[in-house]
Amino acid sequence: MHEEDVVRLLLTRQEIRRLKKEIATTGSAQAAEQLLVDSTRKGHDKLALHRYALLRRLDPTRCAAFEGYCSAVAASLSPEDIQRAFEHMDRVWNTRALSFRQP
């Protein structure tokens, strides 16, 4: 899937809330990818790194298109910031993973 197929322009707050709810309830990798695309388009680097970590948990096959961007973001952060981002994702994952099942 190409980035253009995932999201049109920028997401509204309402669309973001809907996608976050979809991820929390169903574990939708497509919704996670849409949020990641939106974060990269808006230049929200740290948020994009968090969303990349989530997408890697849900469906690592969807991550290839974002690896360059997220690697550049990670290179600009301190090791502590990167560790915090992935530890945060681990906590979120462990809290929410029971509310949906992965295929």
N, C-alpha and C positions, 0 to 999 in steps of 0.2 A: 504494500500500500504506500502510495506517495503522500508526502505532507499535504499536498493540495487536496487530496481526497479526504483527509482527516478533519480539517477545520476550514471553514470559510472565514476569512478576515479574522477579527478578534471576537472572542466570546464575551457575552454580557455577564454581569454578576449573577443574574438569574440562571443562565445556562451553566455557569461554573457550579453553582449550588446544586443544580440538577445532576450534573456529572459526578460531583463528589458523593452525592447520595447514591447514585447508581453504583459507584465503586464500592461504597460501604455495604450495600445490600447484596450485590451480585458478584462483586469482584471483576467487573468489566475491564478488560485490558484495553478495549477500544476507547472507553471513556477516559482511562488513564492516559492514553496516547493523545487524545484530544486536549486534555489539560496540559500535557507537556508541550505540545506544539504551541498552545496559547501562551504559555510562560516564556518560551524561547522567542516568540514574535514580539512580546512585550518587553523583552530584555530583563526579565525577572530571574537573574542567574541563580541565586541560591534556591529559590522556589523551584526552578527547573531541575536543579540537582536533586532535590527531594522527590520531585515527581518522576525523575529518571529512576531513582532507587525503587520507587513503588512499581513502575512499569517492569523493571528487571525482575521483581518478585512475581508479578502477575503473568508476564509473557516475555521472556528475554529475547525471543525472535523478533520482536517489534522495536528493539533498541538500536539497531545498527545505524539508522539514519540520524540518531542523536548523539552517538558516541564522540564524534569530533567536537561538537559544541560543549558537551558536558565535560569532556577531558580538558578543554580550554578553561572552562569555569573552575574545575577542580584545581588546575595548575595555578590559578590566581588566588586561591584560598589557602589559609593556613591548614596544616594537617589536623589541627583541633577542630576547625570549622567543618572539614570533610567528615571527620569522625562523628561529630555531633549530628550532621545530616543523616548519616547512615544509622546511627544509634536511634535517632528519632524515628526513622522508618521502621526499625526493628520493633520498637515499642508499639507503634501504631499497628504494625502487622500482627504482633502477638495479641493485641487487644481486639482487633477486628477480624482476624482470620477465622474465628469460629462462626461468624455471621454469614459466611458464604463458603462455597466449596469450589475448589479449582477443578478444571476438567482433567 
